């Protein structure tokens, strides 16, 4: 039995050697096709640039809308923080009682913070807002009740309504008012924006597929005889398809880089007027920009779309093509 052991080991080594040789050959062919496809694009720089620019234009609009929605989410978060309820206290409540009621409201688990506005403070704010300090100052009694401004932890409309109903049961609270119309409108606008962004992403993604597919189709047609020859000598469809897939990936990557450059330049061009407009309203706002994660997603998506468009075009033509 000891004499029969070396044969399997030699067979195993031979199998591993063949596998390693095939893997190295496969990797060499991938590297060669990747470089060859890049050289073919560089031989026709103007045509390649125009194709990449068409892809970039198709990617800029959904990417820009994505950035706008991202800034809208930040604005939404700031507006959520400003969402408040106003609890008006009974007319006979004095300042000490109002303080205790405010503390009781603040102890509610769904309340984040409270701010007491006494009747005198409410009248002063009312006079300042209307500019009728002299006329209102002649009133003998202050008709305004004390109030408590309540900041809820949850700003969803259903949660805010439920909290308002609970606060109205607190002793000393006459009425709780809330305005959810703007929150609901903002939520509806955000949902509309998300759906529009998704629809545009799908439509322009299909546009990228058509651009790359049409370009690769012309490349396949120009190399039809070459493909027929290598197919006759035993080349598989994967072998034939490989250089065109790399060409599609290069087109997609180049289009993604151009789209990233257009977004960056457009953001810098619009930054100054947008900042000036925000400052005129007493606010601070800056246009969002693609961070590292967003840039990676853009480049990965564009490369994947180019690869997919090339695969569809080559597979379709290989299925139709028959060697003569």
Secondary structure, DSSP 8 states (H G I E B T S, - for coil): -GGGHHHHHHHHHHHHHHHHHHHHHHHHHHHHHHHHHHHHHHHTHHHHHHHHHHHHHHHHHHHHHHHHHHHHHHHHHHHHHT-EEEEEE-TT--HHHHHHHHHHHHTSTTEEEEEEE-HHHHHHHHHHHHT-HHHHHT-SS-----EEEEEES--SHHHHHHHHHHHTTSTTEEEEE---HHHHHHHHHHHHHHHHHHHHHHHHHHHHHHHHHHHHHHHHHHTHHHHHHHHHTT--HHHHHHHHHHHHHHHHHHHHHHHHHHHHHHHHHHHHHHHHHHHHTT---------HHHHHHHHHHHHHHHHHHHHHHHHHHHHH----
